[in-house]
Amino acid sequence: MVKYYENALDRIIRLAREDEAKKVTDQVTEKVACNLLRDNHDVKYVHEITGLSISRINELKANL
């Protein structure tokens, strides 16, 4: 039974790390997008470079 809980705990820790890594990656991607927008690159170019959706890029652009 202890092994079951150890495996469950390991899985929870792994998922938490993956979730945190995704959050950091998303933050960095949005930071890159903002920098490109500040340099007056168009939305389509930012989309091609970052892979962010056009609507998300437009949101970021509106908040600059």
C-alpha positions in Angstrom: 0.0 0.0 0.0 2.9 2.4 0.8 4.2 1.8 -2.8 0.9 2.9 -4.2 1.0 6.2 -2.3 4.7 6.7 -3.3 3.7 6.3 -6.9 0.8 8.6 -6.6 2.9 11.2 -4.9 5.6 10.9 -7.6 2.9 11.4 -10.3 1.5 14.5 -8.5 5.0 16.0 -8.2 5.8 15.2 -11.9 2.5 16.8 -13.0 3.1 19.9 -10.8 6.6 20.3 -12.4 5.2 19.9 -15.9 2.4 22.5 -15.1 5.0 24.9 -13.7 7.3 24.4 -16.8 4.3 25.1 -19.1 3.5 28.3 -17.2 7.1 29.5 -17.5 7.2 28.6 -21.1 4.0 30.5 -21.8 5.3 33.6 -19.9 8.5 33.6 -21.9 6.6 33.2 -25.2 4.3 36.1 -24.4 7.3 38.2 -23.4 8.9 37.5 -26.8 5.7 38.4 -28.5 5.5 41.7 -26.6 9.0 42.5 -27.5 8.3 41.8 -31.2 5.2 44.0 -31.0 7.1 46.8 -29.4 9.6 46.6 -32.3 6.6 47.2 -34.6 6.4 43.7 -36.1 3.0 42.8 -37.5 0.7 40.4 -35.8 1.0 37.7 -38.4 4.8 37.7 -38.1 4.6 37.5 -34.3 2.2 34.5 -34.7 4.6 32.7 -37.0 7.5 33.2 -34.6 5.7 32.4 -31.3 2.9 30.2 -32.3 0.5 32.2 -30.2 -3.0 32.7 -31.5 -3.8 35.8 -33.4 -6.4 36.8 -30.8 -3.9 36.4 -27.9 -1.4 38.5 -29.8 -4.0 41.2 -30.3 -4.8 41.1 -26.6 -1.1 41.5 -25.8 -0.8 44.3 -28.3 -3.8 46.2 -26.8 -2.1 46.0 -23.4 1.2 47.4 -24.4 
